[in-house]
């Protein structure tokens, strides 16, 4: 009986070689250029989900853990399965059938799902400017092997680039988008001066936001009064509660932060 060796892949060849190429690139800056697209996909996943969520399942050979980690930010399971299927098809067509027309469609589908992953993650955790720039080099590369590959298979028909640019605008203008949805919000800087994040405040009800706004305005007016009144004049204590523990904590934080700010104003006057 003849025995034939069958190579074992982690989920499928595209993911196997993509992870190996990414790890090699991280280690010494080198990887096999024939796996450029697969490596860029893995790089995108490590930015979205974190290196540990992508590489650890590979190291311990737990395929199910890898798949579950892709669902971390509420990606539909059907989308996750399609993503894995399209990657496998991409590998097969590139290595066996050389159908560039088919490959172009697969690249677009794979990148479309990655952008959806990015959008879902952004609702739970924001991206840094550096991470967004890394995504630019994947979806709209200006140079390098990935740009050459996309030019070869004519995948850049503009649809994915347009989808990414629309998504990127939302990622880089989160505060503007929040304020458009909640017109009663103050300027983000007024919250930050009191130690509050506008994205956290935006999750509250309109009534709760109005209470916090009123407190911030009150504290700002008190700072202004301090500059006009004699130093060390006794102030009456103000006790404010909304009946909502979460909002009370936010306002307490605001009050404490403002008291510190007032202390700094006094110190600068004394000098």
LINCOR-V13220 format. One record per backbone hydrogen bond with DSSP energy under -0.5 kcal/mol. NH is the residue of the N-H (numbers start at 1). CO is the residue of the C=O. Records with the same first field share a line. If there is no record, write none. Layout:
# LINCOR-V13220
NH: CO  CO
This chain:
# LINCOR-V13220
7: 5
11: 9
12: 10
16: 12
17: 13
18: 14
19: 15
20: 16
21: 17
22: 18
23: 19
24: 20
25: 21
26: 22
27: 23
28: 24
29: 24  25
30: 24
33: 31
35: 32
36: 33
39: 35
40: 36
41: 37
42: 38
43: 39
44: 40
45: 41
46: 42
47: 43
48: 44
49: 45
50: 45  46
54: 50  51
55: 51
56: 52
58: 54
59: 55
60: 56
61: 58
62: 57
63: 61
66: 62
67: 63
68: 64
69: 65
70: 66
71: 68
72: 69
74: 71
80: 76
81: 77
82: 78
83: 79
84: 80
85: 81
86: 82
87: 83
88: 84
89: 85
90: 86
91: 87
92: 88
93: 89
94: 90
95: 91
96: 92
97: 92
98: 93
99: 93
100: 98
103: 99
104: 100
105: 101
106: 102
107: 103
108: 104
109: 105
110: 106
111: 107
112: 108
113: 109
114: 110
115: 111
116: 112
117: 113
118: 114
119: 115
120: 116
121: 117
122: 118
123: 119  120
124: 121
125: 121
132: 128
133: 129
134: 130
135: 131
136: 132
137: 133
138: 134  135
139: 135
140: 136
148: 144
149: 145
150: 146
151: 147
152: 148
153: 149
154: 150
155: 150
156: 150
157: 155
162: 158
163: 159
164: 160
165: 161
166: 162
167: 163
168: 164
169: 165
170: 166
171: 167
172: 168
173: 169
174: 171
177: 173
178: 174
179: 175
180: 176
181: 177
182: 178
185: 182
190: 187
191: 187
192: 188
193: 189
194: 191
195: 192
196: 191
200: 197
201: 197
202: 198
203: 200
204: 201
209: 205
210: 206
211: 207
212: 208
213: 209
214: 210
215: 211
216: 212
217: 213
218: 214
219: 215
220: 216
221: 217
222: 218
223: 219
224: 220
225: 221
226: 222
227: 223  224
228: 224  225
229: 225
233: 230
239: 237
240: 238
245: 243
248: 244
249: 245
250: 246
251: 247
252: 248
253: 249
254: 250
255: 251
256: 252
257: 253
258: 254
259: 255
260: 256
261: 257
262: 258
263: 259
264: 260
265: 261
266: 262
267: 263
268: 264
269: 265
270: 266
271: 267
